[in-house]
């Protein structure tokens, strides 16, 4: 692992583990998204909580993307 990889991984680990009200990570790369969700959903106790949160966030992000696309189309 290079120094740059270590810095990036440590930064995200810190951000994702210390949020008082949560941490939002927007991922555009489908492979990375699958890997992150796999890690989050790996524990049985938090699976339902994460699935509910992910569904809500997905719906909200879909709405934001539609609004953004409409705004770009008006330009």
Rosetta blueprint (number, residue, H / E / L):
1 X L
2 X L
3 X H
4 X H
5 X H
6 X H
7 X H
8 X H
9 X H
10 X H
11 X H
12 X H
13 X H
14 X H
15 X H
16 X H
17 X H
18 X L
19 X L
20 X L
21 X L
22 X L
23 X L
24 X L
25 X L
26 X L
27 X L
28 X L
29 X L
30 X H
31 X H
32 X H
33 X H
34 X H
35 X H
36 X H
37 X H
38 X H
39 X H
40 X H
41 X L
42 X L
43 X L
44 X H
45 X H
46 X H
47 X H
48 X H
49 X H
50 X H
51 X H
52 X H
53 X H
54 X H
55 X H
56 X H
57 X H
58 X H
59 X H
60 X H
61 X H
62 X H
63 X H
64 X H
65 X H
66 X H
67 X H
68 X H
69 X H
70 X H
71 X H
72 X H
73 X H
74 X H
75 X L
